[in-house]
Amino acid sequence: MVPVPSTERVTSSDTRSNGASAPLGWTFIIALALGWCAFIAATEPDRTLFALVAAFFIAFATLVAVLTRRPGFALVVAIFLFVPVYAASIFKFDITAMNLHVYDVVFYLFSTAQIAFFAQTFPVPSLLCAIALALALVLLYASYRLETPRRFPLLTRPLAGLVACAMLFASGWSLAARKPTFFDEGRYIFSAFIGSLADMPVLLQAKGFFEISAHATLSPTKSSAITCAAGANAPDIVLFLNESAMPEGVYPQLRYPAELASFFRSSDGKTHRLRVETFGGGTWLSDFSVLTGLPTNTFGNLRNFATQLMTGRLRHALPQYLKACGYDTSIIYPSLAGFAGSGRFYKAIGFDQVIDRQVHHAPSDRQRDEFYLDQVIKVLQGARDDATGGKARRPQFIVASSMAAHSPWNFRYAPEMLKPGETTRWTGDVEFDEYLWRLVLAKRDRDAFRAKLAARFPGQPFLFVNYGDHQPALARLPLSNAVEIADKGVAWQLDPTSKAFETYYAIDGLNFSPKTALPNVPVLEIPHLAALTVAAAGLPLDQVLQRRLWLIDRCNGLYVSCEDRGAVLAYQRFLIDSGWIVQP
């Protein structure tokens, strides 16, 4: 009897492994793939985006199958990579109103400090993540070991690999063509994350984010530190962010209660307009621009990560300058400053102390303005107590934020504060009237705060700088689809000079008169507010601030939309050449 060659025994074995069991295996694999694509369809309501995400998913799974010869295992790998993206994006959006971005992976997974903070702040989600990771590794190992490698015709694997790579590139590139605020949209979880992969080259490149002039037209001033010698009567400075505060007059059709007439005015009796770079949300963008004097739009898709990207790269932020002038610097943060690295950024730009929810123990993130203003008084009282104990008193720079006027406006906030017989039916629009009520409450809290300062610190000079971070996303606004624009994060569809970006700033004092006239311009763009704060305090101005004030005059209060673009680019080059901004 002629023995069967060994090669035929292998072929027979392969036939058994790929033959009788193959139909059941392929049926399961196809069913699982279709089921997952159906899930993607449920999370991606746009048909085009669904097709691109599905193509990316199938291409990725195909590429893994080509490399491992295990299509079932490849499908499990692809699903196990997509599931964490979905869960993490949902979790992040609930907290920050932003979808997951590839920078989140870079920022968190490569920072043991952030991982430790996350575990401490969110112990239950952290434990669930650890359990899920352990189970996923076990299932991946089991699926790899249990699936027999399949044999494919000679050219099938390289051709499939090429097609998969082409599909990955084509679908990923198409998703990356979305606008920067794509990541503010609650939907499109997978498409937003896949599209963000295109930002990796931006993160890795060395040329930086700021456009500058080709040639230096301003002589740089190399210095290792800011030089500022404040006088003995330097005022305490309180910089207050008024959540969603928009003054009367931005939209003439809207009427405000008479009590709010003085709320938005400066010491010159005028209401001054401020142009921000966000609408209906994105407070952190305005916060960044005010404290650094820099626009966020220059970061493009990465503008929501401006604080993380610029941590340790700024040498001339507002708190850094005031600290050089002899000020103690504090920021009162309504939430947890450690999340997303905010606390680290604040420390890097010169704040001595970050007083967040772990310190002030607010019951929630939505306290009345009174609560945060009382924290300001505690800081001032602590400084006076230190001086009483023998230390030389230093002027205080304190930044605080309000939260009462934050959306939603479908419930009565602090009803116990209504006076007997008081009505809030000013316009007949329930949500807009609620918004106005919260502004009235903010004004009363501010007036009470200043009365407390006058009583506790008689004769002590104070400079107050207040500003609105963005407009409220109210249907009452005479702006087409205002609520939809905010909910979808598509403010980029608006003209940069749109009324939708106008809020206000106000500068006045107690026992102190601002030392500079405020610019007589139609609107001031937000990066200029830091320089005005220093000038209004009557502090010495170095070349950076002197040139900034010249730029305000040259550009008629504008910065991003300044007609003399060359002047702005020359100024930004001056900041970089002088070492005040360290490019990535």
C-alpha positions in Angstrom: 0.0 0.0 0.0 1.4 3.4 -1.0 1.7 5.8 2.0 0.0 9.1 1.7 2.5 12.0 1.4 2.8 14.2 4.4 1.8 17.2 2.4 -1.5 15.7 1.6 -2.1 14.9 5.3 -1.6 18.6 6.1 -4.0 19.5 3.3 -6.5 17.1 4.6 -6.1 18.5 8.1 -6.6 22.1 6.8 -9.6 20.9 4.9 -11.2 19.6 8.1 -10.4 22.8 10.0 -11.6 25.0 7.2 -14.3 22.8 5.7 -17.0 21.4 8.0 -16.5 24.1 10.6 -15.9 26.9 8.2 -19.6 27.6 7.2 -20.6 28.0 10.9 -17.6 30.1 11.6 -18.1 32.5 8.7 -21.8 32.8 9.5 -21.0 33.8 13.1 -18.3 36.3 11.9 -20.6 37.9 9.3 -23.5 38.1 11.7 -21.2 39.8 14.4 -19.8 42.2 11.8 -23.3 43.2 10.6 -24.5 43.5 14.2 -21.7 45.9 15.0 -22.3 47.9 11.9 -25.9 48.3 13.0 -24.7 49.7 16.3 -22.4 52.2 14.5 -25.5 53.2 12.4 -27.4 53.9 15.6 -24.6 56.2 16.8 -23.9 57.9 13.5 -27.2 59.5 12.2 -25.5 60.9 9.1 -25.5 58.3 6.4 -22.3 59.5 4.8 -20.5 59.5 8.1 -21.9 56.1 9.0 -20.5 54.7 5.7 -17.1 56.2 6.3 -16.9 54.8 9.9 -18.2 51.4 8.8 -15.6 51.4 6.0 -12.9 52.3 8.5 -14.0 49.5 10.9 -14.1 46.9 8.2 -10.8 48.0 6.8 -9.1 47.8 10.2 -10.6 44.4 10.9 -9.5 43.2 7.5 -5.9 44.4 8.1 -5.7 42.5 11.4 -7.1 39.4 9.7 -4.5 39.6 6.9 -1.7 39.8 9.6 -3.1 37.1 11.9 -5.0 34.8 9.4 -7.8 34.8 12.1 -10.8 36.8 10.8 -12.8 36.1 14.0 -10.1 37.3 16.2 -9.6 40.3 14.0 -13.2 41.3 14.3 -13.0 41.0 18.1 -9.9 43.2 18.2 -11.7 45.8 16.1 -14.8 45.8 18.3 -12.7 45.9 21.5 -11.0 49.0 20.2 -14.2 50.7 19.2 -16.1 50.0 22.4 -13.7 51.9 24.7 -13.8 54.9 22.2 -17.6 54.9 22.6 -17.7 54.6 26.4 -14.9 57.1 26.9 -16.5 59.6 24.5 -19.9 59.3 26.3 -18.2 59.8 29.7 -16.2 62.8 28.5 -19.1 64.5 26.8 -21.2 64.3 29.9 -18.5 66.3 31.8 -17.0 68.6 29.2 -19.5 68.6 26.3 -16.8 67.4 23.9 -16.3 64.2 22.1 -13.2 62.0 22.5 -10.1 63.2 20.6 -6.9 61.4 19.9 -5.1 64.0 22.1 -7.1 62.6 25.0 -5.4 59.3 24.5 -2.0 61.0 24.3 -2.7 63.2 27.3 -4.0 60.6 29.7 -2.4 57.3 28.8 1.1 58.8 28.9 0.6 60.7 32.1 0.7 58.7 35.3 -0.4 61.9 37.2 -3.6 62.1 35.2 -4.3 58.4 35.5 -3.9 58.7 39.3 -6.1 61.8 39.4 -8.8 60.1 37.4 -8.7 57.0 39.6 -9.0 59.2 42.7 -11.7 61.4 41.4 -13.8 58.7 39.6 -13.1 55.5 41.6 -16.2 53.5 40.4 -15.6 54.2 36.6 -11.9 53.5 37.2 -12.6 50.2 38.8 -15.0 49.2 36.0 -12.4 50.2 33.4 -9.8 48.0 35.1 -12.2 45.0 35.2 -13.3 45.6 31.6 -9.6 45.7 30.5 -8.8 42.5 32.3 -11.8 40.7 30.8 -11.0 42.1 27.3 -7.4 40.7 27.5 -8.7 37.3 28.6 -11.3 37.2 25.7 -8.7 38.4 23.2 -6.3 35.7 24.2 -9.0 33.0 24.2 -10.3 34.1 20.7 -6.8 34.0 19.3 -5.9 30.6 20.7 -9.2 29.0 19.9 -9.3 30.1 16.2 -7.3 28.0 13.8 -5.3 30.1 11.3 -7.0 30.0 7.9 -5.3 29.4 4.6 -6.0 31.9 1.8 -5.0 31.8 -1.9 -1.5 33.2 -2.5 -2.4 36.8 -3.5 -5.4 37.2 -1.4 -3.6 38.4 1.7 -1.4 41.1 0.1 -4.3 42.4 -2.0 -6.7 42.5 0.9 -4.0 44.3 2.9 -3.6 46.9 0.2 -7.4 47.4 -0.1 -7.7 47.7 3.6 -4.9 50.3 3.9 -6.6 52.3 1.0 -9.9 52.1 2.8 -8.4 53.2 6.1 -6.7 56.2 4.5 -9.7 57.2 2.4 -12.3 57.0 5.2 -10.0 58.5 7.8 -9.0 61.4 5.5 -12.7 62.1 4.6 -13.6 62.2 8.3 -10.7 64.5 9.0 -12.1 67.0 6.6 -14.8 68.0 9.2 -14.7 71.4 10.8 -12.9 72.1 14.2 -16.1 72.1 16.3 -17.0 68.6 15.1 -15.8 67.5 18.5 -18.4 69.6 20.3 -21.2 67.6 18.8 -22.8 65.0 21.1 -23.4 62.7 18.2 -20.9 61.3 15.7 -18.8 59.7 18.4 -16.8 57.4 16.2 -16.5 59.8 13.2 -15.1 62.5 15.5 -12.5 60.3 17.0 -11.4 58.8 13.7 -11.3 62.2 12.2 -9.1 63.5 15.0 -6.3 61.0 14.0 -5.4 63.5 11.3 -4.3 65.9 14.1 -1.4 63.6 15.1 1.0 65.3 12.7 0.1 68.7 14.1 0.8 67.3 17.6 4.2 65.9 16.5 5.4 68.8 14.3 7.8 71.4 15.6 6.7 74.6 13.9 4.0 75.4 16.5 0.5 76.8 16.3 1.0 80.6 15.9 1.3 82.2 12.5 4.0 84.8 12.5 5.5 87.3 10.1 8.3 86.0 7.8 10.7 88.6 9.0 11.2 90.3 12.4 10.0 93.9 12.2 10.0 94.4 16.0 13.2 94.1 18.0 12.9 91.2 20.4 13.7 91.8 24.1 15.5 88.8 25.4 14.8 88.5 29.2 14.7 85.6 31.6 12.0 87.2 33.7 9.4 89.9 33.7 10.4 93.2 35.3 7.7 95.2 37.1 7.9 97.4 40.2 4.4 98.2 41.4 3.8 101.2 43.6 2.7 101.1 47.3 -1.0 101.7 46.5 -1.5 99.0 43.9 -5.1 97.9 44.0 -6.4 94.5 44.7 -7.7 93.1 41.4 -10.8 90.9 41.1 -11.3 89.4 37.6 -14.8 87.8 37.4 -16.2 85.7 34.6 -19.9 86.2 34.3 -21.4 83.0 32.9 -23.4 83.5 29.7 -23.7 87.2 30.4 -24.8 89.3 27.4 -25.7 93.0 27.8 -28.9 94.7 26.6 -28.3 96.2 23.1 -26.5 93.4 21.4 -29.9 92.5 20.0 -32.0 95.6 20.1 -35.2 93.5 20.0 -34.5 92.1 23.5 -35.6 94.1 26.5 -34.1 93.8 30.0 -35.5 94.8 33.4 -34.4 98.2 34.5 -32.6 96.8 37.5 -29.9 95.5 35.1 -29.1 98.9 33.6 -25.9 99.4 35.7 -24.8 95.8 35.7 -22.9 96.0 32.5 -21.5 99.5 32.8 -17.9 100.5 33.5 -16.7 103.5 35.5 -17.1 105.7 32.5 -20.8 105.0 32.4 -20.6 103.1 29.2 -21.3 99.4 28.2 -18.3 98.1 26.4 -18.7 95.2 23.9 -16.4 92.2 24.0 -16.0 89.7 21.1 -15.3 86.2 22.2 -14.6 83.1 20.1 -17.4 80.8 21.2 -21.2 80.7 21.4 -23.5 79.0 23.8 -20.7 77.1 25.6 -16.9 76.7 25.7 -16.2 78.8 28.7 -12.6 77.5 28.9 -11.8 79.1 25.5 -12.7 82.6 26.8 -10.9 81.9 30.1 -7.7 80.9 28.2 -7.8 84.1 26.0 -8.3 86.5 28.9 -5.5 85.0 31.1 -3.0 84.6 28.3 -3.8 87.4 25.8 -3.9 84.8 23.0 -6.7 83.7 20.7 -7.8 80.1 20.7 -8.9 79.9 17.0 -5.2 79.7 16.0 -5.2 76.1 17.4 -7.7 75.0 14.8 -9.1 71.5 15.6 -7.1 71.5 18.8 -8.4 74.7 20.3 -10.3 72.8 23.0 -6.9 71.5 24.1 -5.2 74.9 24.2 -4.6 74.8 27.9 -2.9 71.4 27.8 -0.9 72.2 24.7 0.4 75.5 26.1 1.1 74.3 29.7 4.7 75.3 30.5 5.1 77.2 27.2 3.9 80.7 28.3 6.1 83.3 30.0 4.0 86.4 29.9 0.4 85.5 31.0 -1.6 87.9 33.0 -1.1 86.2 36.4 2.7 85.8 35.7 2.9 89.5 35.0 1.0 90.5 38.1 3.0 88.1 40.2 6.2 89.9 39.0 4.5 93.1 40.1 4.3 91.8 43.6 0.8 90.3 43.6 -0.3 87.1 45.2 -2.4 85.3 42.6 -5.4 83.0 43.2 -8.1 81.5 41.1 -11.4 80.2 42.4 -12.5 77.3 40.2 -16.1 76.1 40.4 -15.3 72.4 39.6 -12.4 70.1 40.0 -9.3 71.8 38.5 -7.3 68.6 38.2 -9.6 67.2 35.5 -8.2 67.7 32.0 -5.1 69.3 33.5 -6.7 72.8 34.2 -5.0 73.0 37.6 -1.6 72.3 36.2 -2.1 75.0 33.5 -3.2 77.6 36.1 -0.1 76.8 38.2 2.1 77.1 35.1 0.9 80.6 34.1 1.5 82.0 37.6 -1.3 81.3 40.0 0.0 80.7 43.6 -3.1 78.8 44.6 -6.0 77.1 42.8 -9.1 77.0 45.0 -11.3 74.4 43.4 -14.2 72.3 44.6 -11.9 70.1 46.7 -10.9 73.2 48.6 -14.0 75.3 48.8 -16.3 72.3 49.2 -19.2 73.6 47.1 -22.2 71.2 47.3 -22.3 71.3 43.5 -20.9 73.1 40.5 -23.9 75.4 40.2 -23.7 77.7 43.2 -24.9 81.3 43.3 -22.4 84.0 42.6 -22.6 84.8 46.3 -20.8 81.6 47.1 -17.8 82.3 44.8 -17.6 86.0 45.8 -17.5 84.9 49.4 -14.4 82.8 48.5 -12.8 86.0 47.2 -13.4 87.7 50.5 -11.8 84.7 52.3 -8.7 85.1 50.2 -8.6 88.9 50.9 -9.2 88.2 54.6 -6.4 85.7 54.7 -4.0 88.2 53.1 -4.9 90.8 55.7 -4.5 88.3 58.5 -1.0 87.5 57.2 -0.1 91.2 57.2 -1.4 91.5 60.8 0.9 88.7 61.7 4.0 90.7 60.7 4.2 89.9 57.0 4.3 92.7 54.5 0.9 93.0 52.8 0.9 92.1 49.1 -1.8 93.1 46.7 -4.1 90.4 45.6 -5.1 89.2 42.1 -8.1 86.9 42.3 -9.9 85.3 39.5 -13.4 83.8 40.0 -16.3 82.5 37.9 -20.0 82.4 38.2 -22.3 79.5 37.3 -25.9 80.6 38.1 -26.7 81.8 34.6 -25.6 78.6 33.0 -28.1 76.6 31.0 -30.6 75.0 31.2 -33.2 77.7 31.9 -36.2 75.5 32.1 -36.5 75.7 35.9 -36.6 78.5 38.5 -33.2 79.1 40.0 -33.1 80.2 43.7 -36.9 80.9 44.0 -36.4 81.8 47.7 -34.6 85.0 46.6 -37.7 86.5 45.0 -38.9 89.5 46.9 -42.5 89.5 48.1 -44.8 90.4 45.1 -41.8 90.4 42.7 -42.6 89.3 39.2 -40.2 87.9 36.6 -42.5 88.1 33.6 -40.5 90.7 31.7 -40.8 89.4 28.2 -43.4 86.6 28.2 -40.7 84.0 27.1 -40.3 81.6 30.0 -36.7 80.6 29.4 -35.5 84.1 28.5 -37.2 85.5 31.6 -35.5 82.8 33.7 -32.2 83.9 32.2 -32.9 87.5 33.0 -33.8 86.5 36.6 -30.4 84.9 37.0 -28.7 88.0 35.8 -30.7 90.1 38.3 -29.7 87.6 41.0 -26.0 88.0 39.8 -26.3 91.8 40.1 -27.7 91.6 43.6 -25.0 89.2 44.7 -22.3 91.5 43.2 -23.8 94.6 44.9 -23.8 92.7 48.2 -20.2 91.6 47.6 -19.0 95.1 47.1 -20.9 96.3 50.1 -19.1 93.7 52.2 -15.7 94.8 50.8 -16.5 98.4 51.7 -17.4 97.4 55.3 -14.6 94.9 55.9 -11.8 96.7 54.1 -12.5 100.5 54.4 -10.4 102.6 52.2 -8.7 99.7 50.5 -8.4 100.1 46.7 -10.0 97.5 44.5 -10.1 97.2 40.7 -13.0 95.1 39.3 -12.9 93.5 35.8 -16.0 91.6 34.7 -16.7 90.0 31.4 -19.1 87.6 29.7 -17.6 84.3 28.5 -20.2 83.7 25.7 -23.9 84.3 24.9 -26.6 82.0 26.1 -28.0 79.6 23.6 -31.6 80.7 23.9 -34.3 80.3 21.3 -35.4 83.8 22.0 -32.3 85.3 20.5 -32.9 86.8 17.0 -30.3 84.4 15.6 -31.3 81.7 13.3 -31.1 78.3 14.9 -29.3 79.6 18.0 -30.0 76.5 20.2 -29.1 74.1 17.3 -25.8 76.0 16.7 -24.8 75.5 20.4 -26.0 72.0 20.7 -24.2 70.8 17.6 -21.2 73.0 18.2 -21.2 74.5 14.8 -20.5 78.2 15.6 -17.8 78.0 12.9 -20.7 78.4 10.4 -21.1 82.0 11.7 -19.1 84.9 10.5 -16.2 85.6 13.0 -17.6 89.1 13.4 -21.2 87.9 14.0 -23.2 89.4 16.8 -23.4 85.9 18.2 -19.9 86.4 19.6 -20.5 89.7 21.4 -20.7 89.9 25.2 -19.3 92.6 27.4 -16.5 93.7 29.7 -16.7 96.2 32.5 -13.9 97.8 34.4 -14.5 99.9 37.5 -13.3 100.2 41.1 -13.9 100.7 44.8 -11.8 103.4 46.4 -10.0 103.4 43.1 -10.4 104.9 39.7 -9.1 103.0 36.6 -5.9 104.7 35.4 -6.6 104.5 31.7 -9.5 105.4 29.5 -11.2 102.4 28.0 -10.9 102.1 24.2 -13.6 104.0 22.4 -14.2 101.2 19.9 -17.3 99.3 18.7 -16.0 96.1 20.1 -12.9 94.8 21.8 -11.6 91.3 20.9 -11.0 89.2 23.9 -7.2 88.7 23.7 -6.7 92.4 24.5 -8.5 92.3 27.9 -5.4 91.2 29.9 -3.4 94.3 28.8 -6.3 96.6 29.6 -6.5 95.1 33.1 -2.8 95.9 33.8 -3.2 99.4 32.4 -6.4 100.1 34.3 -4.6 99.1 37.6 -2.0 101.8 36.9 0.9 99.3 36.9 4.1 99.7 35.0 3.9 98.4 31.4 6.8 96.5 29.8 7.4 96.4 26.0 5.0 93.5 25.6 2.1 95.4 27.1 3.1 98.7 25.5 3.0 97.1 22.1 -0.2 95.4 22.9 -1.9 98.8 23.7 -0.4 100.2 20.5 -2.0 97.2 18.7 -5.4 97.9 20.2 -5.2 101.4 18.8 -3.8 100.3 15.5 -6.5 97.6 15.0 -9.4 99.6 16.5 -9.8 97.0 19.3 -9.6 94.0 17.1 -7.0 91.2 17.0 -8.0 88.1 15.1 -10.1 90.2 12.6 -7.7 93.1 12.5 -7.4 94.5 9.0 -3.7 95.1 9.5 -2.9 91.4 9.7 0.8 92.1 9.3 0.8 94.1 12.6 -0.7 91.1 14.5 1.8 88.6 12.9 4.7 90.9 13.7 3.5 91.1 17.3 3.2 87.3 17.6 6.7 86.9 16.1 8.0 89.4 18.7 6.5 87.3 21.5 8.1 84.2 20.2 11.5 85.7 19.4 11.6 87.3 22.8 11.0 83.9 24.5 7.6 84.8 26.0 6.0 82.0 24.0 7.8 78.7 23.6 6.6 77.0 20.5 6.0 73.3 20.6 
